[in-house]
Amino acid sequence: MAKIKKAVDLKPKSLATVTKTGPKSGEMRRTFKGKEIVVAVNGTDGSYSWDGRTFKSLTAVARQITGYKAVSGPAFFGLNK
């Protein structure tokens, strides 16, 4: 039952809010465990920034946020819908 609860907690209640700040850059916002998560998207090199660190993929960001290895970045941010 605990595994099911954890899986449910990873699913966003709604889609992430995506804001464009340039032609290929922007930011994504999502609430996770009561905290607002803001991830910057760097359009020039395709990287993502969160908490002062840079990541090569959205999945790497989601893994760092959640602490789970088996999490999809697009699914975590609700972008697969």
C-alpha positions, -999 to 999 in steps of 0.1 A, spaced: 0 0 0 29 24 8 42 20 -28 8 29 -43 7 60 -20 41 71 -32 32 66 -69 0 87 -64 20 115 -48 42 117 -79 14 124 -102 6 161 -106 -29 172 -96 -29 194 -127 -5 202 -156 26 222 -148 24 259 -156 47 266 -185 58 302 -192 79 312 -222 106 338 -215 121 337 -250 118 319 -283 131 286 -269 133 292 -232 109 295 -203 100 280 -170 78 253 -156 61 255 -122 45 226 -102 36 220 -66 51 189 -50 46 180 -14 35 215 -6 65 233 -22 64 252 -55 90 238 -79 103 262 -106 124 248 -133 141 271 -159 144 259 -194 175 270 -213 166 271 -250 202 276 -262 216 243 -250 184 224 -240 194 222 -203 172 227 -172 180 246 -141 165 240 -106 178 249 -71 209 266 -85 220 235 -105 219 226 -142 206 193 -155 207 178 -190 172 163 -189 139 170 -173 139 135 -159 172 142 -140 154 172 -124 124 151 -114 147 124 -99 165 150 -79 133 166 -66 116 133 -57 145 111 -47 131 83 -69 151 68 -98 120 54 -116 103 87 -124 97 104 -158 104 141 -160 76 148 -186 51 127 -166 62 144 -133 54 178 -148 22 166 -164 35 172 -200 24 138 -213 -13 147 -214 
